Amino acid sequence: MKLYRIEHTGAPRHVVEEHGVFRLVEGDIFAGPPFTAGAEVRPTRFLAPVTPSKVVAIGLNYKDHALEMNKPLPSEPLMFMKPSTAVIGPEDAIRLPNGVGAVHHEAELGVVIGRLAHRVPADKALAHVLGYTCVNDVTARELQKKDVQYTRAKGFDTFAPIGPCVAVGLDPAALDIEGWVNGEKRQSSNTRQLIFSVREIIAFISSVMTLLPGDVIATGTPSGVGPLVPGDRVTVKVAGIGELSNTVIEW
């Protein structure tokens, strides 16, 4: 089952998609499945599937990516945050700010929190998950290297594309993940290669901060990250979820 968020009669609405049929969701999606599906609709514009209060991201969570960045494997999850104002949806434009240097794509599996999570043990972590989505952790790489922390490099407006949907009931343990630019595959891996599992990540983050329904966790990117330039079309593909595509423009 997949949950999308669409523009419907001038307002955002969630819809559930099954076998190519979209139906309006009645009530709160965070009340959990089964969802009450109403009238059938034909979406014309898809939005980011949720509006997180925060995007919490994990760095260096694939061994091959740590190697390409010339950094040692972390002994615990490396956590940083992206603001809610960085979030955009499918087909929205990623804006490259003038003067920041190289900006890279990072294809990632996103975890969408469904229930408030505070100090959740790893063995109970998945009970707090609504589903999974695609995330592009867009990064101003030169600023990341320059600054002591990642907020500026990761936090520009439009630097957190999310979508196209929330896949409910998916097992995150062995999902193929790919990053494409202009039809060229640049990243290819599987969540089996995560250093810290989804369960471990949720437990770690929730020991520091409370995760609210709708918050998104970006679980890390595999090797193959690379630059984006105006005119590019970048796509994140995750098995069982779909494809998140965005164009790139100068700003």
Secondary structure, 3 states (H helix, E strand, C coil): CEEEEEEECCEEEEEEEECCEEEEEECCHHHCCCCEEEEEECCCCEECCCCCCCEEEEECCEHHHHHHCCCCCCCCCEEEEECHHHEECCCCCEEECCCCCCEEECEEEEEEECCCECCCCHHHHHHHEEEEEEEECCEEHHHHHHCCCCHHHHHCCCCEEEEEEEECCCCHHHCEEEEEECCEEEEEEEHHHECCCHHHHHHHHHCCCCECCCCEEECCCCCCCEECCCCCEEEEEECCCEEEEEEEEEC
